[in-house]
Amino acid sequence: MYVSGMRRMVSACAIAALAGSGILLTAGGASAADPTPVPGPAQQTAPAAPTAEPQGKVVANGGLWVHQEATTASQRLNLLPQGTVAALKCKKTGQNVDGNKLWYKLGAGKPGWVSARYVQNLSPVPYCK
């Protein structure tokens, strides 16, 4: 008799716990609490995510050199392989490269400039301030 009563109590506690968590299964299927949260007086809206930087895709055969300044005469910092999608902070006028005087400053905290002649814009890039 004692074991039977204990089983009923454990079962009742388990059912209460499952019902409180919203995952109690019934013969008709799953029963769950409404997944849509209802805003309360203490609940605040999360701040908006910062806007992503503009991006560009390297289209130069063999890749594109990143330079310290907006000129091919400045120090080369690294090579971006063809097809690389890079964040772009801003653009400015620099050395003319095959008829294009625009250069992009890399974004995402990366140093350097790349010639716009060999970058396909994936979004508008503002001028540097």
Secondary structure, DSSP 8 states (H G I E B T S, - for coil): -HHHHHHHHHHHHHHHHHHHHT--EETTEE----SS----TT------------EEEE--TT-EEEESSSSTTS-EEEEE-TT-EEEEEEEEEEEEETTEEEEEEE-TT---EEEGGGEEESS---B--
